């Protein structure tokens, strides 16, 4: 089961990913409604919706959870926690990047925490031009996606040791990715799938494509 969690700060509005359930965090509920997708849950403080939008949310959502503006959790965090409670195989966060940088960074850290806590669930952040996810130490297959020709690897919590990349344009064997390194940016998968293997730590993987206006 795949759950799509939609926030409300997109820079580039694009069709939402296909999923089994759609959860809207605050203004994200309206994004789901506008694309005529079934709104399973609308959640948040709804401080950014108009009275007219609020009526649409109440009418369209199967469930609504309203919180006060002064709370410890962000609307996105509340939405992801509800998604986890449905015990899915995958949770995709979308419309969480492209606006305020602090909101984007908060979403990446949120995904990292939930991925560590719920290792049996696959978490991703997607927007019009990027896919992001975390992988733990070990060996992993990475499927080539023609829509996102570039792939980058960033050490997250510590430097990565004995890194081996196969099936990419720039392969390495038993190399390292130091914390803060940009050397492994903008590689390309050249086979039907690539593999990454490393010891200890966590890697942030980013698949990207060019902005069509710049390409």
N, C-alpha and C positions, 0 to 999 in steps of 0.2 A: 504494500500500500504506500502510495506517495501523497504527501501533503504539501501544498503550496501555501507558504506564509507570505502575505503581501503587505508591505509597509507603504508609506505615502510620500516618499521623497524621490521620485525618479527624475533624472535629467533627460533621459530619452525614453518616452513611453513606447512600449512594444508589447506584442501579444504575450500574455502570461503563459508560463509552461503548463503542459497538460498534467493534471493530477486527479486524485480520487476525492480529495477534500480541499476546499479553499478557506483559509482563515485570513481575515483582514484586520490588521492592526491600525486602529484609528482611521485616517483617510484612506488607508489601503482597502478598506471595505468598499469604498466607492469605486476604486479601480476594478474590483471584481464585478460589481454591479454594472459598470459601464461596458464591460466586455461580455455581459450577458452570461456569466458563469455562476454556478450555484454557490451562494455564500453560506457556508456551514456555520461559521462563527465570526461575529464582529466583536472586537475586544479593545479596550483602552479607555482613555479619559475623554476622547472625542472633542478635544478642545479646538481642533482645526476644521471641524465640519460645520456647515451652515444648518439652520433649522430645517430647510427643505431637504438637505442631504440626510439629516438625522431621521426624517420621516421615511425616506427611501430605505435607509438601513434597517429601521424597525420593521418595515414591511417585507424586506427581501431576505433578511438573515434568519436562518433556522434557529440560531441561538445568539443572544446578545449579552455581553458582560461589560458593564460600565463601572469605571473606577474614578476616584477623585484625582485631580491633577497632582496633588502632593502625595507621592508614593515612592517607595524605594526602587521599584522595578520600572523599566521603560515599557511602553506599549508593546514593542517588539518582543521583549523578554517574556511578557505575559502570554503573547501569542504563541511563541515557540514552546513554552511550558505546556500549554494546552495541547499543542500538536504532539508533543512527546507522550502525553497521557493517552493518546489514541493508539500508541504502540505501532507506529508505521515502520516500514523498511527504509524510507527516505523522506527527508524534509528539505525542501528547497526554499530559501529566503530570497525574495526578489523585491525590487524597488527600494532597496536599503542603501544603495550607493548612488553617486552622481549628484547629490545635493550637498548638504553641509558635511565637511570633512570629519568633524567629530562624530556625527551620526554614522558615517561610513566605517570609521575605525571602531566605534562601539559595536557595530554589527559583526565585524570580523572577530573581535575578542569574544563576543557572545557565542558565535559559532564554535570557536576554539573550546570554550568552557563546556558547552553542551556536547561537543564531539568527544571530549575526554570523559565526561560523565556517562554518556550513553554510547559506548563504542559499537553497539550492535546496530545503531541507526546511522545511515549515511547523511551527512549534512553538506549542503552546498549553498553558496551565494551566487546568484545569476543576475546579470543585467544585459543590456543590449549588446555589449561588446566583451564581456568577460564571464568566466566561471571560476570560482575559487573554492577550494576545499583543503582540508588537512589530512595528512597521512602519517601514521605512527611508524616507528622503526620496523624494518622488515623488507620484504620484496613485494612489489605491487605492479600489476598490469594497468596500463593507461591506454584506453581505447582512443584511436584517432578520430577526431571530429573535424570534417572538412570546413565547417563554419568558423572554427577557431584554430587557425593554422599555427599560432605561436603558443609556446608553453614555457613557463618560467618556474624556477624552484627557489624558495627562500627558507633558510634555516629560521625556525621560529623561537624556540625556547633555549636553544644552545646550538653550538656548531655541530654539524653532522660529519661523521667519520665513515671512511670506507664506502663512499658513494659510487655506485656503478649505474650508468645510464646506457640503455640499449634501445635501438630502434629510433634514435633521434639524429638530427644532422650533426650535432657535436657530442659524440659519445665520450665517456670517461670511465676509468676503471680504478676502483679503490682510491678515489680522490676525496676531497673534503669541501664542504660548503661552510665557511666560517659565518658566525653570527654577524649580520650586517653586510655580507657580501652581495654584490650585484652581478657577479660574473656569470651566473646561471640564468640570466634574463634573456628572453627572446630566442629560445631554441625552437626547433621544429620537429614534429614527429614525421618521419619519412617512411615508416613501415605501417602495416595495418594496426599495430599497437606497439607501444613502447613499454619499457619496464624501468623502474627505479628500485634500487636496493640500497639500504644504508643501516648503520648501527646507531642506536640510541636517539633520543630527541624526537622532534616533530618537524615535518616539512610542510610549508604552505605552497600548494600547487595552484598556478593561475594559467588558464587557457584564455587567449585573447585574440581579437581580430581588429583590423584597422577601422577607424571611423570612416564611413563611406564618403563623407565630405572631404576627407583628407586623402583617401586612397586614390 
